[in-house]
Structures are given as structure tokens and as C-alpha cells.
Amino acid sequence: MLGTVAGALLLTLLTALLAAWNMSEGVRQIMLGLLIIALLLAYARERRS
């Protein structure tokens, strides 16, 4: 559960930062998608070992 809360906070923080930097909505969605993919790959790698 702690990982879920940390992930939600990370996504919220990243969204707020990208909005503060005046990034377009498309760029924000791409960045969030890349972050989610990276976290899923890290999680899958961790589960294999």
C-alpha cells in the first residue's frame, strides 16, 4: 500500500511540475506515460530476481 501512495504522490507532483513549467497537455501525457512504463519495467525486473 505504501508503494501505491508513493506512486500517486509522484504522479501528482510530476503533473504539477509540468503544468508549472507550461508544458502542453500532450507533453504532460507523454511524460506520465513514459514514467508509468519505466516503473512497470522496474517492477517486472524486481519480481524476476
C-alpha positions as CSV (number, residue, x, y, z in Angstrom):
1,M,0.0,0.0,0.0
2,L,2.9,2.4,0.7
3,G,4.1,2.0,-2.9
4,T,0.6,2.9,-4.2
5,V,0.6,6.1,-2.1
6,A,4.1,7.0,-3.1
7,G,3.3,6.4,-6.8
8,A,0.2,8.6,-6.6
9,L,2.2,11.3,-5.0
10,L,4.9,11.1,-7.6
11,L,2.4,11.3,-10.5
12,T,0.7,14.3,-8.8
13,L,4.0,16.0,-8.2
14,L,5.1,15.4,-11.8
15,T,1.8,16.7,-13.2
16,A,2.1,19.8,-11.1
17,L,5.7,20.5,-12.1
18,L,4.9,20.0,-15.8
19,A,1.9,22.4,-15.5
20,A,4.1,25.0,-13.7
21,W,6.6,24.8,-16.5
22,N,3.9,25.5,-19.0
23,M,4.2,22.2,-20.8
24,S,1.4,21.4,-23.2
25,E,-1.1,18.7,-22.3
26,G,0.3,16.4,-24.9
27,V,3.8,16.6,-23.5
28,R,2.4,16.0,-20.0
29,Q,0.6,12.9,-21.1
30,I,3.7,11.6,-22.9
31,M,5.9,12.2,-19.8
32,L,3.4,10.5,-17.5
33,G,3.1,7.5,-19.9
34,L,6.9,7.1,-20.1
35,L,7.1,7.3,-16.3
36,I,4.5,4.6,-15.9
37,I,6.2,2.3,-18.4
38,A,9.6,2.8,-16.7
39,L,8.1,2.0,-13.3
40,L,6.4,-1.1,-14.7
41,L,9.6,-2.3,-16.2
42,A,11.5,-1.7,-13.0
43,Y,8.8,-3.6,-11.1
44,A,8.9,-6.5,-13.5
45,R,12.7,-6.7,-13.3
46,E,12.5,-6.7,-9.5
47,R,10.0,-9.6,-9.4
48,R,12.2,-11.8,-11.6
49,S,15.2,-11.7,-9.3
